Amino acid sequence: MGAATGAEGASDAFRAELEKAGATGGPSAASGARTDALKALAEEVRSGRIDASQAIDRLVERALGGMAASLPPARRAELEAMLRAALEEDPTLAAMQRDLARGR
């Protein structure tokens, strides 16, 4: 099994779990609130109140809240591991983390 196949399978499993948890997948009024929250988080990093690692932890916590909160504990742990692996392994996300660490 190649990396792409494994990632596609993980993505399908993730999508299925979100659908089970009641995800709609469509835009919502909460989109603006999420954007504002991300801007506030970025400002906290820029101001030095938190570092990039703490920002990543908050993003993972936020991702595990909401719909993912209704997942069974083992599935939540699996989702957290997948999120953290993606943050470490994806070149685009890794570049974003480096930018975040530099305060950009």
Phi, psi and omega per residue, in radians:
M1 nan 2.227 -3.139
G2 -1.422 2.944 -3.139
A3 -1.086 -0.686 -3.131
A4 -1.133 -0.736 3.139
T5 -1.102 -0.758 3.116
G6 -1.095 -0.731 3.129
A7 -1.151 -0.707 3.115
E8 -1.117 -0.711 3.120
G9 -1.130 -0.730 3.106
A10 -1.126 -0.704 3.127
S11 -1.104 -0.753 3.109
D12 -1.098 -0.744 3.133
A13 -1.123 -0.727 3.118
F14 -1.076 -0.823 -3.141
R15 -1.056 -0.737 -3.141
A16 -1.098 -0.711 3.134
E17 -1.160 -0.701 3.101
L18 -1.128 -0.691 3.107
E19 -1.107 -0.708 3.090
K20 -1.087 -0.604 -3.112
A21 -1.398 -0.050 3.055
G22 1.763 0.316 3.120
A23 -1.170 2.469 3.098
T24 -1.699 -0.456 3.127
G25 1.343 -0.172 -3.108
G26 -1.669 2.956 3.107
P27 -1.151 2.682 -3.133
S28 -2.495 2.990 3.098
A29 -1.153 -0.347 -3.135
A30 -1.300 -0.181 -3.128
S31 -1.000 -0.797 3.129
G32 -1.109 -0.686 3.123
A33 -1.136 -0.689 3.098
R34 -1.111 -0.757 3.130
T35 -1.077 -0.779 3.113
D36 -1.082 -0.706 3.129
A37 -1.127 -0.692 3.115
L38 -1.176 -0.686 3.092
K39 -1.100 -0.728 3.128
A40 -1.116 -0.698 3.120
L41 -1.122 -0.769 3.104
A42 -1.067 -0.685 3.124
E43 -1.147 -0.647 3.101
E44 -1.091 -0.674 3.109
V45 -1.187 -0.844 -3.137
R46 -1.008 -0.660 -3.100
S47 -1.403 -0.190 3.135
G48 1.529 0.076 3.126
R49 -1.170 -0.558 3.056
I50 -2.392 2.800 3.082
D51 -1.753 3.082 -3.079
A52 -1.062 -0.667 3.138
S53 -1.100 -0.737 3.098
Q54 -1.154 -0.639 3.097
A55 -1.107 -0.746 3.116
I56 -1.090 -0.764 3.112
D57 -1.021 -0.734 3.127
R58 -1.143 -0.684 3.114
L59 -1.124 -0.731 3.116
V60 -1.132 -0.780 3.108
E61 -1.027 -0.758 3.138
R62 -1.101 -0.718 3.138
A63 -1.144 -0.560 -3.128
L64 -1.458 -0.162 3.073
G65 -1.456 -2.929 3.097
G66 1.028 -2.232 -3.070
M67 -1.094 -0.641 -3.114
A68 -1.204 -0.334 -3.137
A69 -1.106 -0.420 -3.124
S70 -1.498 -0.029 3.104
L71 -1.234 2.641 3.027
P72 -1.062 2.650 -3.075
P73 -0.913 -0.714 -3.138
A74 -1.122 -0.671 3.121
R75 -1.224 -0.666 3.088
R76 -1.089 -0.746 3.122
A77 -1.112 -0.691 3.109
E78 -1.126 -0.759 3.122
L79 -1.104 -0.751 3.113
E80 -1.063 -0.765 3.120
A81 -1.079 -0.703 3.119
M82 -1.142 -0.742 3.124
L83 -1.094 -0.806 -3.129
R84 -1.163 -0.659 3.088
A85 -1.114 -0.728 3.120
A86 -1.096 -0.711 3.132
L87 -1.135 -0.557 -3.127
E88 -1.471 -0.590 -2.967
E89 -1.744 -0.479 -3.086
D90 -1.325 2.151 -3.084
P91 -1.050 -0.669 -3.137
T92 -1.180 -0.798 3.123
L93 -1.158 -0.643 3.099
A94 -1.105 -0.710 3.101
A95 -1.118 -0.688 3.109
M96 -1.117 -0.690 3.109
Q97 -1.119 -0.706 3.099
R98 -1.103 -0.729 3.092
D99 -1.076 -0.735 3.131
L100 -1.083 -0.743 -3.140
A101 -1.127 -0.545 3.117
R102 -1.457 -0.075 3.099
G103 1.440 0.430 3.126
R104 -1.482 nan nan
